[in-house]
Every structure is written in structure tokens, then in C-alpha cells.
Amino acid sequence: MSFKKNGYQIVKKVLSQETVKILSLQFDILKDVQYHYMMKKENDYLGCEQVTKSFAYYAPYTFEALLPYLQQTMEKITGKTLLPSNSYARIYYNGAVLDKHKDRPHCEYSATICIEDNDNPWDIWFEDRNGKEIPITLRPGDMAVYAGVELAHWRNEYQGRKHTQTFLHYVDANGPYTDYKFSGRKMLGINSRLMYKND
């Protein structure tokens, strides 16, 4: 299953179990702080227009650091010299649905990494270049790399309690979307609080 042929590729255990546990705890703390300052309850949700039953956050430091950390891996898989765009993360809750969609230009080459699944895997689906619908199961630490602007992808209704994913987005350094380096920010880590649509 090569990226060149299919437009997506799976990388098992790109992050260790120890690493994803720490990342999950850090993101839970960030979530709790946001709920505290906004005086919200967990079931109020702080998602985005794309997935309402979730907690969504643009460019958390926790995951921004993965952009340069995994850039070489992404370049090897895609065969492209890449520029980091942005990170994004979600905690999905029971009943969450990610509608079928293609991504915006700043997600030209993307990765989604499972951070936590509570022993209840939840497939992401891709429509490959031949129109075939493929379910992909990722466990904590596993990553799917995909051509976000080319392949439609989605998730059916979530039946579990809590599922955490992070998304890393890049653009081709020699392609048409170079203006999306850092998503127009001066540097990684700046959080404009804009909720972009992502996997």
C-alpha cells in the first residue's frame, strides 16, 4: 500500500505508547483549562462546525511540535519536499460524525495520528483514486498519511466514549500552495483560534 499508488499510506507505531499517553494527558489538560475559562461543562462541547460533538483545538503546542518532528517521515512517504502548515486536534465523543469531504489547500499533504481510542478503534474511511471506499483502523501511535485535497475521507458515527486524533498538515515546497506555509502565521505555535476543517 504505497502513497504514490493510492494517495494514502499507513505507518504503524510512528509514536511510542509512552509518547501518545503523554500527548493525551497534555491535550486533556488543555481541554480542561478551556472549559474552565469558558465556564462550560463537558457535554456543552467545544467542537467546530464540522464535528459538533467534540473538543477541537487549532495549533496546540503539544501537536505543533510534531510537525517538524515527523516532517522527514512525511517527505519520505510523499516523495515531496514539504513546508509545515498547521496542526489540529480533536477529542470525539459518542455520536460524533465526520462527514465525507476533501480538505482545503493548506492540508495538501496530511497525517492523522491516533492518540487515544479507549480500546474501541474507530475507522477513518478513504475513497481511493479508483473510487473504492477503504476503511482504515488506527490504534494509538499509528498514522495515516494522505493527499487531503485529493482524497475524500470521513468517519461514520462514533459509538464509543472518547477518541482523540491529531492532524498534521503540510504543503509542497515546490507546489502551488506555498503561501500556506504555517497557514499564513509567522511561525508554528501561534494560535489564531480559527477552526479550520480537517479530518
Secondary structure, DSSP 8 states (H G I E B T S, - for coil): --HHHHSEEEETTSS-HHHHHHHHHHHHHHHHHHHHHTT--GGG-B--SS-SSEEEEES-HHHHTHHHHTHHHHHHHHTS-EEEEEEEEEEEETT--EEEE---GGGSEEEEEEEE-TT----EEEE-TTS-EEEE---TT-EEEE-TTTS-EEE----SSEEEEEEEEEEETTSTTGGGGGGG-SSTT----------
